[in-house]
Amino acid sequence: MIDKLIFKQETKEKTAFYASDTGKSLLDLYFGFRGVAPTNPPAWYDTLKWGAGVGVEDAVVKIFKSNGLVDEDYDQKVHGRIDIEREGIQIHG
């Protein structure tokens, strides 16, 4: 049964670079900006890694807050993102 699990991901056009693009091949980036569907889309178990990463980030923020390193009002989902433009190219992180 586990080998039949699927992950449905909304298809969206790539409009900016992200930190996770570091190390990707130029062709992967090119096709992403052109809207070409990946030939190797993420599997359901890849989403577990993403969820674990978000959990680690949340735990670190909680530890930082309890140690006074981050303001109690800090919200990772609101304040934990940057948007910049460099030479006409959007970069998000």
CNS distance restraints for C-alpha pairs under 8 A (distance, minus, plus):
assign (resid   1 and name CA) (resid   5 and name CA) 7.09 0.50 0.50
assign (resid   5 and name CA) (resid  44 and name CA) 6.73 0.50 0.50
assign (resid   6 and name CA) (resid  43 and name CA) 6.69 0.50 0.50
assign (resid   6 and name CA) (resid  44 and name CA) 5.62 0.50 0.50
assign (resid   7 and name CA) (resid  42 and name CA) 7.42 0.50 0.50
assign (resid   7 and name CA) (resid  43 and name CA) 5.99 0.50 0.50
assign (resid   7 and name CA) (resid  44 and name CA) 4.71 0.50 0.50
assign (resid  11 and name CA) (resid  37 and name CA) 7.85 0.50 0.50
assign (resid  12 and name CA) (resid  35 and name CA) 7.63 0.50 0.50
assign (resid  13 and name CA) (resid  32 and name CA) 7.13 0.50 0.50
assign (resid  13 and name CA) (resid  33 and name CA) 6.64 0.50 0.50
assign (resid  13 and name CA) (resid  34 and name CA) 7.64 0.50 0.50
assign (resid  13 and name CA) (resid  35 and name CA) 5.34 0.50 0.50
assign (resid  14 and name CA) (resid  32 and name CA) 5.63 0.50 0.50
assign (resid  14 and name CA) (resid  33 and name CA) 4.90 0.50 0.50
assign (resid  14 and name CA) (resid  34 and name CA) 7.69 0.50 0.50
assign (resid  14 and name CA) (resid  35 and name CA) 6.80 0.50 0.50
assign (resid  15 and name CA) (resid  33 and name CA) 6.35 0.50 0.50
assign (resid  15 and name CA) (resid  90 and name CA) 7.25 0.50 0.50
assign (resid  16 and name CA) (resid  89 and name CA) 6.80 0.50 0.50
assign (resid  16 and name CA) (resid  90 and name CA) 4.72 0.50 0.50
assign (resid  16 and name CA) (resid  91 and name CA) 5.32 0.50 0.50
assign (resid  16 and name CA) (resid  92 and name CA) 6.58 0.50 0.50
assign (resid  17 and name CA) (resid  21 and name CA) 6.48 0.50 0.50
assign (resid  17 and name CA) (resid  89 and name CA) 7.85 0.50 0.50
assign (resid  17 and name CA) (resid  90 and name CA) 6.37 0.50 0.50
assign (resid  17 and name CA) (resid  91 and name CA) 4.70 0.50 0.50
assign (resid  17 and name CA) (resid  92 and name CA) 6.07 0.50 0.50
assign (resid  18 and name CA) (resid  22 and name CA) 7.71 0.50 0.50
assign (resid  18 and name CA) (resid  91 and name CA) 5.96 0.50 0.50
assign (resid  18 and name CA) (resid  92 and name CA) 5.04 0.50 0.50
assign (resid  18 and name CA) (resid  93 and name CA) 5.44 0.50 0.50
assign (resid  19 and name CA) (resid  92 and name CA) 7.22 0.50 0.50
assign (resid  19 and name CA) (resid  93 and name CA) 5.55 0.50 0.50
assign (resid  21 and name CA) (resid  29 and name CA) 7.57 0.50 0.50
assign (resid  24 and name CA) (resid  28 and name CA) 6.47 0.50 0.50
assign (resid  24 and name CA) (resid  29 and name CA) 6.88 0.50 0.50
assign (resid  25 and name CA) (resid  29 and name CA) 6.52 0.50 0.50
assign (resid  26 and name CA) (resid  30 and name CA) 6.01 0.50 0.50
assign (resid  27 and name CA) (resid  31 and name CA) 6.01 0.50 0.50
assign (resid  28 and name CA) (resid  32 and name CA) 6.04 0.50 0.50
assign (resid  29 and name CA) (resid  33 and name CA) 6.29 0.50 0.50
assign (resid  30 and name CA) (resid  34 and name CA) 6.26 0.50 0.50
assign (resid  31 and name CA) (resid  35 and name CA) 6.16 0.50 0.50
assign (resid  31 and name CA) (resid  36 and name CA) 5.21 0.50 0.50
assign (resid  31 and name CA) (resid  37 and name CA) 7.81 0.50 0.50
assign (resid  31 and name CA) (resid  38 and name CA) 7.97 0.50 0.50
assign (resid  32 and name CA) (resid  36 and name CA) 5.95 0.50 0.50
assign (resid  32 and name CA) (resid  37 and name CA) 7.51 0.50 0.50
assign (resid  32 and name CA) (resid  38 and name CA) 7.79 0.50 0.50
assign (resid  42 and name CA) (resid  46 and name CA) 6.00 0.50 0.50
assign (resid  42 and name CA) (resid  47 and name CA) 7.72 0.50 0.50
assign (resid  43 and name CA) (resid  47 and name CA) 7.31 0.50 0.50
assign (resid  44 and name CA) (resid  48 and name CA) 7.32 0.50 0.50
assign (resid  45 and name CA) (resid  49 and name CA) 7.14 0.50 0.50
assign (resid  46 and name CA) (resid  50 and name CA) 6.68 0.50 0.50
assign (resid  47 and name CA) (resid  51 and name CA) 6.11 0.50 0.50
assign (resid  48 and name CA) (resid  52 and name CA) 6.09 0.50 0.50
assign (resid  49 and name CA) (resid  53 and name CA) 6.17 0.50 0.50
assign (resid  50 and name CA) (resid  54 and name CA) 6.38 0.50 0.50
assign (resid  51 and name CA) (resid  55 and name CA) 6.25 0.50 0.50
assign (resid  52 and name CA) (resid  56 and name CA) 6.25 0.50 0.50
assign (resid  53 and name CA) (resid  57 and name CA) 6.27 0.50 0.50
assign (resid  54 and name CA) (resid  58 and name CA) 6.21 0.50 0.50
assign (resid  55 and name CA) (resid  59 and name CA) 6.18 0.50 0.50
assign (resid  56 and name CA) (resid  60 and name CA) 6.15 0.50 0.50
assign (resid  57 and name CA) (resid  61 and name CA) 6.25 0.50 0.50
assign (resid  58 and name CA) (resid  62 and name CA) 6.25 0.50 0.50
assign (resid  58 and name CA) (resid  76 and name CA) 7.37 0.50 0.50
assign (resid  59 and name CA) (resid  63 and name CA) 6.28 0.50 0.50
assign (resid  60 and name CA) (resid  64 and name CA) 6.09 0.50 0.50
assign (resid  61 and name CA) (resid  65 and name CA) 6.05 0.50 0.50
assign (resid  61 and name CA) (resid  70 and name CA) 7.29 0.50 0.50
assign (resid  61 and name CA) (resid  76 and name CA) 7.50 0.50 0.50
assign (resid  62 and name CA) (resid  66 and name CA) 6.24 0.50 0.50
assign (resid  63 and name CA) (resid  67 and name CA) 6.28 0.50 0.50
assign (resid  64 and name CA) (resid  68 and name CA) 6.17 0.50 0.50
assign (resid  64 and name CA) (resid  69 and name CA) 4.91 0.50 0.50
assign (resid  64 and name CA) (resid  70 and name CA) 5.42 0.50 0.50
assign (resid  65 and name CA) (resid  69 and name CA) 5.79 0.50 0.50
assign (resid  65 and name CA) (resid  70 and name CA) 4.77 0.50 0.50
assign (resid  65 and name CA) (resid  71 and name CA) 6.11 0.50 0.50
assign (resid  65 and name CA) (resid  72 and name CA) 5.73 0.50 0.50
assign (resid  70 and name CA) (resid  74 and name CA) 6.73 0.50 0.50
assign (resid  74 and name CA) (resid  79 and name CA) 6.69 0.50 0.50
assign (resid  75 and name CA) (resid  79 and name CA) 5.70 0.50 0.50
assign (resid  75 and name CA) (resid  80 and name CA) 7.18 0.50 0.50
assign (resid  76 and name CA) (resid  80 and name CA) 4.50 0.50 0.50
assign (resid  76 and name CA) (resid  81 and name CA) 7.84 0.50 0.50
assign (resid  77 and name CA) (resid  81 and name CA) 7.51 0.50 0.50
assign (resid  81 and name CA) (resid  92 and name CA) 7.18 0.50 0.50
assign (resid  81 and name CA) (resid  93 and name CA) 5.47 0.50 0.50
assign (resid  82 and name CA) (resid  92 and name CA) 5.66 0.50 0.50
assign (resid  82 and name CA) (resid  93 and name CA) 5.17 0.50 0.50
assign (resid  83 and name CA) (resid  90 and name CA) 7.25 0.50 0.50
assign (resid  83 and name CA) (resid  91 and name CA) 5.87 0.50 0.50
assign (resid  83 and name CA) (resid  92 and name CA) 4.66 0.50 0.50
assign (resid  83 and name CA) (resid  93 and name CA) 6.65 0.50 0.50
assign (resid  84 and name CA) (resid  90 and name CA) 6.01 0.50 0.50
assign (resid  84 and name CA) (resid  91 and name CA) 5.27 0.50 0.50
assign (resid  84 and name CA) (resid  92 and name CA) 6.53 0.50 0.50
assign (resid  85 and name CA) (resid  89 and name CA) 5.35 0.50 0.50
assign (resid  85 and name CA) (resid  90 and name CA) 4.53 0.50 0.50
assign (resid  85 and name CA) (resid  91 and name CA) 5.84 0.50 0.50
assign (resid  86 and name CA) (resid  90 and name CA) 6.60 0.50 0.50
assign (resid  86 and name CA) (resid  91 and name CA) 7.38 0.50 0.50
